[in-house]
């Protein structure tokens, strides 16, 4: 949802004006785009809009304050903007947008105001009086924010690598390590990007530049912890219930026809349970959508049916067509601007594509496993090791008793591919996905819980499972499956037609040393059994081939060996 690109220029005039990025941002912002330039022409912004909160033209970005001293462009949604607006007495607002509230708060209180904001927001605030450009990302970090330098030292920043590439004076240089990481784990290790010099801003960070492109300050956003106004006799779990209700309520604002993706798992069911109750209180009904299993009645489909029956919901089932797999998959990959070879991206893309025309805002249960320790077994979270770095902090620092693997799950993995998957599958189709279980206040509370509470009864994700009082153990304590779609076996029925043809032989030749022996020859010679046995590697090669082609990168070009 929405997208922006900005630049602090050291050489005037630029070889490519910022307007060149508009086509690359059109899918993120199909409701129009606008540019802004400072009087000195050093700073320019372009914002492409997906109008959700306020569809009035006056709310378009880049948004300029009435006195002309402050400018804002951001990607995301401020869920508590009505509360912030009410607290900002004396300010005369001209729109009903969260954008105007955010800019007014920054102009009045400075960067400390970001600690009061609850939502998902990556953006740039230009303070013209002080000649400062503040590039920021909220402490959870769901919405993308990339930074890159041009050859002359000009600073580029924005929501999309493709948009930055469109205004850069020279094409990017692919990092060899990035290719290896995609083949090994399906995504690029954060915070680095596909191209040399590209960085993904870490959650909760602000970088401040002057109009000459010098970095003058780096700081972290310091949100106040959740304030729980509970009665004195409240039980120990009242705080969690309060925050779950608040997280869902925030995401039902400006959402008159609420809808949710519904797998029947613990996370999506607890979100649907609360959202349905709140929607009814507001005189609305929650519509839920679920992906039908490749083999009907398998995976979590029976549990989804049972949960819907208990909650009084009507599921609209989405069946993915079995034909033309390659064509549909390539369309999904075209929504990426950096390679993401996680197969789950494809089925999420297809699900959003199928229901996005009916609802531009969707609730999901994403984040429940990372926030409430849902993967593996309790002992894994305490003792399972991990050799590499944990990765950027998402929301709050994990507790001291987390093991290495646990820290990796809730940081590098979530930031490196979880957020990218959800953002690209939704925003690149003009849809906004809201994730109540990734609410900052809820994360902060969960990180404060003792391990005995998180794993009460020897169960993972115990705090969420305890919300299902009276539900049978066969539902709450079953093995995790999720919204599964068997792409490998479906494609096998068509002999993997289109997969080999979509892979660049030059890429295979370049990375052959990192591939299984049977995939080191030209893709045209691969047998179906080769692809079946090494499907993840073949899929990663397809994703890399398509993304590099869309970025205009030749696999015959040089690849930088350094990280």
N, C-alpha and C positions, 0 to 999 in steps of 0.2 A: 504494500500500500504506500503510495507516494514514492518519490525519489528525488534526489537533488545532486547537484555537482557544483563545486566552487573552485576558485583559483585565486591565489595571490601572485600577481605577475611581476617578474623582475625585468622583462623585456617588453617594450611597447612599440608598435601594436603586436598582439599575439598572432602567430601564424594561423591558428584556427580559433575562431570565436567560440564562446561557450554554447552558442545555439547549436553547434554541431553535435552536442550530446543529447539533444531532444529526442531523436528517433530511438536512441538506446534506452531512454527512460519512459517511452510511451506506454509500454505494457504496465509498468508500475504506477503510472499516473495518467490514465486515459481521459481524465476530465479537464484537460487543458494544462498549459505550461506558461511560465512567465520568467523573464530575466530581470536582473538588477545589476547596475554598475555604480561604483563609488565615483564621486566627482573627479577624483584624481586618476580614475580608470585603473587603479592598481588591483582592486578587488571586484570580482564579478561572480554572480550566482545564477543558477537556473534551477527552478523547481517544477516538477511535473506532479499533478494533483490527482489523488483519488479522494473525492469529496465524500466524507462520512459524517463528521460532526456538524459542520455548517456548510451547506451547499451554495450559500450566497457568494457572488463574485467578489464581494469586499473582503472575504476571508482568504483569498488566494495568497499564495506565497511566491517569492519572498515578501514577507509582511514588514511594512515600514511603520514605525511608531508615529503618532500624530506630530511630534516635534521634529521628525526627520533625523533624529540622532541615533536610532537603533534599527537594525534589520535582522530578521530571523528567517531561516529556512530549516525545516526539520522533517524527518520521516518517522512516523509513529502515531501515538495516541496518548493523550494525558487523561487518565481516568478520573482523577480527583480535581479536574479543573474547575468544576462548579463550586466546590468547597474553597479552593484557592481564590477564586473570583470574589466570593462573598467576604473573605477575609481582607480583601484589598480595597478597603473603604476609601472613598474619595476619587477613585479612578473612574473616568467616564469611558465605558466600553462602547464601541461602534458595531461590533459583531457578536455572534453567539459562539465563536470558535474557541477551541482550546489554544490555538496558535496565539491569539491576541493576549490571552491570560499569561501564557508562558513568557512572551516578550515583555509584557508589562512588569511581571515579577522580576525578570532579569534586569530590566532597566532600573527598577526601584531598589532591589536588594543585592544585585550582583550575582556572581556565580554560586554563592551560598544558597540561593533560592532553589537550585537544582536538588538540594537535599530534601526539599519539601514536596517535590514532584513525585507522583506515583503513576507509572505507566511505562510505555516503551517509547524511547526517544533517542534518535541519533540526529545531530544537527549542527548548525553553525549560527552563532550570534556575532554580528558585526557591531562593535561600539565605535561609532564614527567620531565622537568627541575625543576619545582616547586613542584612536587609530589602532584598535585591537580586534583581532579575529579569534574567537573562541570556538574551537571545534570539540564537541562533547558527545559522550555516549552514556546512557543511563546505567546504573549499577548492575542490572541484570544483563543487559546487552543483547536483547533479541534482534534488534534491527541493525542492519549492516552499516559499517562506517569504515571506509578505506582511505589511506593516505599514500601519496606517491609524489615524488619530485620529478620535474621535467629536467631536460638536459641543461637548461640555464639556471637551475635552482628554484624555479617557480614551484609553489606548493599547490598540489591538487588534492582534493578531498571530495568524497561523495558516497553514494549508496551502491554504486555499481562499477566494477572494473571496466566493463564495456563502455560505460559513459566516460570514464577517465581516459581510456584509450582513444576515444573519439576526439578529444581536445588536446592530447599530448603531441608534441612536435615530432616524436619518433616512436616506433613500435616498441613494445616491451621485449625483454630478453628472458626467456623461460629458464627457470631454475631447475637444474638437474635433480636436486633433492626433492623438489615438489613432484616431479614425475615418479620418482621412486616411492614417495609416500602414498600417492594415489594408488599405485599398483599394490603396495603392501597393506594399506589399511583403508583405502577407499576415499580418503580426503587429505588435504594438506594440513600439516601440523601448524596450528596457530602459534604466534600471531602473524607469521609470514604468509605471503600470497604466492600466486603462480609466477609472477614476474619478479625479477630482482628489484629490490627497493620498495615493493608494495607491502604495506603493513595494515593489518586489521586492528583498529583501535580497540584496546581492551575495555571491558565493561567498567563503568564508573570513572572514566578518565576524561580530563579536559586538557587540551593543548592550546596554548595561547600564543599567537604569532603577531608581530607588528606588520605594518603595511609594506615593509621591505622583506617579508618572508622569514624573518629571524624568529626562532622559537624563544620566547621570553619567559615562559612559565609552563610547568606541568603540575597538575594537581589531581587529587582524587575527590570525587563527590562523597560527602559524608552525611548520609541520611540519618535522621533520628530513628531510633527503633520504634516498633509498633506500640502505640498507646492503647492499652486495653482497659476500658472502663467497665469492670465487672463487679457484681455484688460481692459483699464480703463472704457470703456462704457459697460462692461458686466452686464447683469441683475442679479438679486439676485439668480436665479436658475442655472446660468452657472456653478458654482462650483460643484453642485450636478451632472449635466450632464457630466462634465469633469471626475469626480471620478467614475461614473458608467461606462463610456467608458474605463477608465484606469483599473478598476477592471476586466472587461471582457477581455480586451486586454492582461493583465498579464496571464490570464488562457488559452489563445489561443496559448501561446508560447509552442513549442514542442508538438503541437497538430495538426498534418497535416490533420486529418480526424475528425473534431469537431463533437461532438454529445451531446445531452442534453435530460434530462428527462423533460417531458412537460405535465403539468396537465391542462393548459389553465387558471390557476389562474394568478393573477396579477404578482406575483414574478417570476414564471417560464417564463411567457410571456415577461416581460421586459428584462430578461436575453437573451431569444431567439431572441428578436427583435434586440438587440445590437450585439449579436454574429453572427447572420445571415448577418448583414450589414458588419461587420468586416471580416467575413470569405470570403464573395464575393470579398472584396477588396484584399484579399490574394490569390484569385483564387481557393477557396474551397467552399463547400456547407455544411451547417449545417444539420445534420440528427437529427430528434427528435423522441422520443419514448414516448408512453403514455399507461397507463393501461386502458383497456376497462372495463367499468362498469359491475358489476354483472348483472344488468338489463340494457340492451343496451339503450343508449340515455338518461340516467339519470345522476344525479350528475353534474360534470363539463364537461362531454363529449361533449355536444353541444357547450360550450364555447371554448373548445380546438379546435374543428373543425373550428369555426369562426375565432379564432386567427390565426390558421395555414393558412387559406385562405387569410386573410389580409396580412400576412407576406410572402406569397408565399412558404410555407413549406409543405412538404409531411410527414404526420404522419405515423409512423409504429406502428400499434396497437398491444399490447400484451394482449392476453387473457389467464387468468389463468385456468388451467383445473379444472373441478368440482369434479373429483374423487381423491381418495387417499389423502385427505386433511391432515390427521394425519401424513402420511409419509413425505409429503413435509414440514409440519410445524416443525417436529422434525429435519429435515435437516437444517432448518433455525435456530432453537434454538441451534443446534450444533455449529453455528458460534459465539455464545456468550461465554464469559468466566466469566461473572458476570450476574446475572439474570436481564432481561429487559422485563417486561410484558406489553409492549406497542404494541398493535395489529398492529399499523402502521409499525412496524419493519418487520412484515411478508410480507406485500405486497411490501415494498421496496426491501427486499431480493429477492423476486420472480421476480420483474421487473429487477433488476440488473443481476440476474441469466440468464434471458432470453436474455438480450442484451449485456452482458459482453463479450461474445465470438466475438462480432462484433466491440466493442470499449473498450479499456482498460482505457479510460479517458472520464468521463461524467460531463457535467455542470448541475447544479441544481439551483433552486431558494431558497434553504434553507437559513433561517436567515432573510428573508424580513420582516416577522411579528415582530420579536424581534427588529430589527434595526429601522424599520419605524413605529412601534406601530400599528400593524395590527389586533390584537385580540380585541374582545369586542367592546366597544364604547369609544369615547374620554374621557368621564367622568370617566370610569374605570381606565384609566392611571393616572388620577390626584388624585382620591379620594378613590378608592377601597382598602380596608385594606387587610393585610395578617398577620397572627399571628406568623408564624415562621420566621427564618432567611432568608435573601435574597439569600445568597449563594455566591460563588466565582464571582469576577468581570470578565466579558468577554469583552475584548477589552478596553473599557473606562468606567469610573464610570458613572452611569446614572445621568441625571440632577437633581438638588435639588427639582424640582417640581414633580418628579415621586412619585406616591403613593407606598404603601407597596406591593400591588399585582403586579404593574408594575415592580418594582425592582426584584421581584421573577421571573417574566416571562423572563427577559433579562439576568438573572444570573443563579440561581440555576436550573431552569427548562431546560434552554438551555444547560448548562454544564452537568447537571445530566442525562438527557436522550436524548436530541436532538443530541448532538455530538456523543454519544455512538451509537445511532441508525444508523446514516449515516456511521460512521467508520466501524462498524461491518458488515453492509449489503454490503459494498463495499470492504474494505480491505481484509476481510476473503474470498472473492471470486476473489482476484487478480485484482481488479479494483480500479482506483483512481477517487474519486468524488471531483470536484472543485466547490466551492460555492462563486461566485463573490460578493454576497450581504453580505458576512462575511469578506470582505476585511477590514483590520485594518483602512486604511485611510478613507474608506467610513463610517465605524462605528464612527470614531472620528468626522467626519463632521456631521453625523446625530445627535450625542449627543450634538452638539453645536447649533442645530436649536431650535428656540423658539417654544413653544407649538402651537402658532398661525399658524406657518408654517406647522408643522406636521399634524395639524387637520384643515387645511384650508377648508372652506366650510362645516365644521361640519363632515368631513369624516376622518376615520382612514386611515393611509398610504397615505395621500394626496400627498407627494412628488413623490412617485412612480406612482400613478394614473395620475398625471399631465404629465407623459411621453407619454400618449396615446391621444395626441391632435387629435380631429376629430373622435375618437372612440365613440360609443354610450354608454349612461349611463347604459344600461342594461348589458354591459360588465364590466365597471369599478366600478360600485356601487352596484353590486349584493352581496348577502350573501355569505360569505366564505364557501366553501365546501372542495376543495382540491381533491387530488387523493385518492378517497375512495374505499374501498373494503370491502364488508359486510361478513366478515368471520363467524360471529355468525349465520347468516341465511343460508349461503351456507352449513355450517357444519350440521345445523339442518336437512337438506335434507337427510343426511346420518345418522341421529339419534346420532350424535356426536361419531360415531365409532372411536375408537382409543384414544379418550381423556381420558376416565376413566382408560383405561389400562395403559396409560402413567404416571399416577399420583401415587406416592409412598404412600401407606396407612399409613406408619409410619410417613411420613411428615404431613399428614392430622391429625393424632392423636396428633402430637406434637403441631400444631398450631390451634387446634380445637377451642380454646377459642376466636380466632380472626375471625372466619368464620361465615357466615350465618348458622342458625340452620340446614337447610336442607342439608348442605355440611359437617356436622360434623361426619357423619358416613363414612364407607368405600366407596371409589368411585364406586366400582362395584354395589352398591345399589342405586346410584343416578338415578333419573328419568330424562328424556330429559327435562321436564319442569323445574326441579331444575337447570340444567345447563343453560338453556335459561334465566331464571330469574337472575341467578348470574354468568353470563358468564365470566365477568372480573375476579372474584375470582377463578373460575375453571381454567381459562387460566393462571393466575399467579401461581397456584399450579402445573400446567403442566410444566411451564418454570422453576420453582424452582426445581422440581423433576429431570428434565433432566440436568440442569446445575450442580446440586450437584453430580449427578451420574457421569457426565463427569469429574468432579474434584476429583472423588474418595472419596467423603464424604458420610458417612453413616448417614442417618437420625436418627439412633439409638444412634449415638455418642453424646457426650455432646455439648451443645450450650452455648456459653458465654452470660451471661445475661447483662453484661455491654456494653455500646456503644463502 
